[in-house]
């Protein structure tokens, strides 16, 4: 039997008392490690984090917490090679795809360390300017942001065991709020190892960071009014979390990032072979294959003018054809595996569901697998589907296949394209491709109400843009409706979730005391 | 049978098809009007508001919508006398208490008209500055706020039929989001009449404002992903709304303002008879009796140093003794009725519940009623309770009696006081009384994480402060935990709830197009 990973709660490493659940290599099929959270004293675990961790973090200034994040980043940087090994083994990802998770997490930590240093020696933040409450300026209202006096519970997704932890933990810890992370079981190893390295390095106060690997059973029951929970995963689980008494009755603040049927839109007026056209084909092929399409931000729908449908299918298909699929240990392989047999089944079922209303434009099942046994490996080639009935093919607008799958959708005019995109009922991201700045800006504003992010690719930024699916810490990550309605990242905006806002109405003499101390020379 | 009030939906007045529910005069017991929403075509009503109302409002600039709010305010101002008559008859309030609701609503409208004018000729808002996404400044991220493409449903409370509508509608309409209001049945008349006057005046585009009087049954079922719902009322109903599929499955954004056990705290170090001591006694007596204590922001717990318990009881009791209770039409009466027999019962039950763990320091049942029949009128005198067991009397920290009732709670030291206040598990407001600016500021920051607002009363602002319970549009209204976790008002912050935030990542050429046009000379 493989090694059973420990949980870190209440300031010490604790093994579960059950047999545990095995984690597998999705390419080789071998068992790697086991996780188990049976029998943990959860009330004690949450109380320790809330009380000891919270008090210790709140006693620090933002600058001190920022320095702590920088130290944390250094610890992770020192163990980077091990993380890549775990990612290859447990996530089946090629090096470039592991980097999105591992280096993406480190980069995000670094950005928050820098942003936090700029907040200086304060323990609360002023939110806007004071506002007079009458003609006399002596009595005013000043909004402040103070850390919530609770824990942040993260229930995370399998596709980002590193980035998914740090993109949430960086703003939480910087805010002075202790973190308890429950990674998705299938890929929990990397999360657990990173926490282990950080704990061993002693860079965080006791109770600031806990990890629970295994079942999430009972975690929500621990939450009290000033705690927060951030969930990334399926809409079904999101609904369970949202209807839990902690949220419904105790007003526990919840952030959800769930399903999303993201779009790429080639604006009207572009010719085949134009720069914008080629940028679309390149980005679609890249987004479909990075991490085998297992990104919540991946492109699922590709909208092009009706007249360009055939050329777009050909251009994207030509790029997909070059994608070598198989064992990530083989250096010629560009796309590794899905994360598990369960995900492989889910993608196959999703494909079958979509094929009822679409035709296959590029068939992933025709891709040979390199160094991988099709009977064992969770590998699939990229598949481009297409529909000639953009309005009638409702499954295309309602189904997220979490793998290397996208559907080409022809539109009549700009209004039709926007209307089709909105049928996703709220998405994380849409990307726009074109060369007319005014038209791009107008479309971006039109799509802003149904997306957390609009990524605009024009020829002048062909070499500079950061990618449709890459989540930059400077920008909001989240989306309304189907995407869960959450807001993560966005630079210092991320701190809002972990702070409580209050208006202090007082005399000028009292409000003066709330201002940060002048920086020392 | 009394007049049956019509509903205004889908651009026309529509009567319900049922017998309706009667509204009563809580002092005289007479039936006033009836409301009924049976048989309304709710899908059509919501679609009309969402599509016609939404499109019309979004086509306007912020400045145009602000001018619309100003026009709306003028219409209401012209009918102000009728509103006072309705308030006297249906809410049983004295003129000063009607003013809190009626003039409070008009004032809030005016503030948003002014704030909105400052937003100028834009149709979306920039949110912060652009952030570089790499070394090259040509590709950046700019957050924008755009109106959500949906309706705002307000399910409102009985205590503020005017202010409760306008404090929500002003930011919604200014944001470009159409409003459907469902007032609490007991006092729906004033809301309905105000909407009627506004509709008749033709100052709003079709679909911008609808009113549904009667049962809220089926309303939540209409909500789609880009709609929002704002609820004010009991924690029980809040839980029903939060667990509705619209919220749980469709991510409909929800704002809740529910129960709150607000506190007033006299800081340590004040002597009986000191200015701060007298300010506390005055404010507590005022807050207990304004609108017969039927304000979510009213003071429910009064914390004083143990040594001042008896003197505080005496000082507050002396002020309460002067409160004349009864028919608001009698000019000597200072405090009118509770809003209904149901509320009278609820207050009596709440008092009985608290009396198990407290003693009566000032007995409201000893107050004579002026011009009111005790067998008919929903009038009660103000009651001050007290406990000598601050830690053990859990009911005091958990029970909101929605009437003229508060409990005096002695504390040992500052830390004990803060801990007792936090046992409210999240409140709308706490007020602090003292003369030491540094101590007041430190306590305000300590209480900020469990309150939406901290109101600080020091002798220098004795004549200037705006009152513990008065909700100023410049300040946040809401509170974490038991208070529902919502955020209303706070100046332009209120617009956030009705907008969607998105990051636009694009070249400088595209982002330049997002900036507002230069103001014309």
Interface residues (C-beta under 8 A of the other chain):
Chain A: X124 X128 X131 X132 X133 X134 X136 X138 X139 X141 X143 X144 X146 X147 X148 X149 X225 X226 X235 X239 X242 X243 X247 X248 X249 X250 X251 X253 X256 X258 X425 X426 X437 X438 X440 X441 X442 X444 X445 X447 X448 X449 X450 X451 X452 X453 X454 X455 X456 X458 X460 X461 X464 X465 X466 X472 X474 X475 X476 X480 X481 X482 X483 X484 X485 X487 X490 X491 X493 X500 X501 X502 X503 X504 X505 X506 X507 X509 X510 X511 X512 X513 X514
Chain B: X123 X124 X128 X131 X132 X133 X134 X136 X138 X139 X141 X143 X144 X146 X147 X148 X149 X225 X226 X235 X239 X242 X243 X247 X248 X249 X250 X251 X253 X256 X258 X425 X426 X437 X438 X440 X441 X442 X444 X445 X447 X448 X449 X450 X451 X452 X453 X454 X455 X456 X458 X460 X461 X464 X465 X466 X472 X474 X475 X476 X480 X481 X482 X483 X484 X485 X487 X490 X491 X493 X500 X501 X502 X503 X504 X505 X506 X507 X509 X510 X511 X512 X513 X514
